[in-house]
């Protein structure tokens, strides 16, 4: 009854606008653990190194095949309309780019192993601390079409995140992160290892399940494109939802005090 009486507004009385409503400061709550922040930035810097070196490797032979073998004389599944850094690769251009295959291959393989071990550390810690269950696994009620469509609509309208989303992810973010962590990330490692002769000689089934080494290379390329798309959307949404607070949370671990309406 007291709540109903306090909510009653006499006829003719002026209703205060939103700016006159008292505000409260939300607590400066911990957002990300030290391990999550460390692995996030290690993988971020490694991803850019892999992207640059991987692009150089693609330029050395911008043709993709399906099956076990593929070479300059083989009909490609598809080819990128770019010049190559090797004169023997037929691309339709009358010139070749500088050959950077040596350092790029070395950097790509060395950085990939750093990502593998960092990812294993993050995965083991995520299960042991309950990070995946508490922070990424969506509740059953959130998996309804209404919740998912609302999240999609908010992202398409570039709506700024509410105060509650500073400390947690919405259902679309949770599903996307789970897909990247448990589908794209393992697949990029698997297809990468399937192109290694040393690894394949020890585990031939790893490449046979993919249809051959050239199939693994083609799949590796498409998974890389999916990860680049994820990175672009991720950075865009960070900027839209509040770049400073998101960056502060991933650097210091704390989201910072927020002003909210009582």
ABEGO torsion letter per residue (X at the ends): XAAAAAABBBBGBBBBBAAABBBBBBBBBBABBAAAAAAAAAAAAAAAAAAAAAAAAAAABABBBBEABBBAABBBABBBBBBBABAABBAGBABBBBBAAAAAAAAAAAAAAAAAAAAAAAAAAAAAAGAAAAAABBBAAAABAAAAAAAAAAAAAGBBBBAAAAABBBAAAAAAAAAAAAAAAAAAAAAAAAABAAAAAABAAAAAAAGEAAAAAAAAAAAAAAAAAAAAAAAAAAAAAGAAAAAAAAAAGBAEBBBBBX
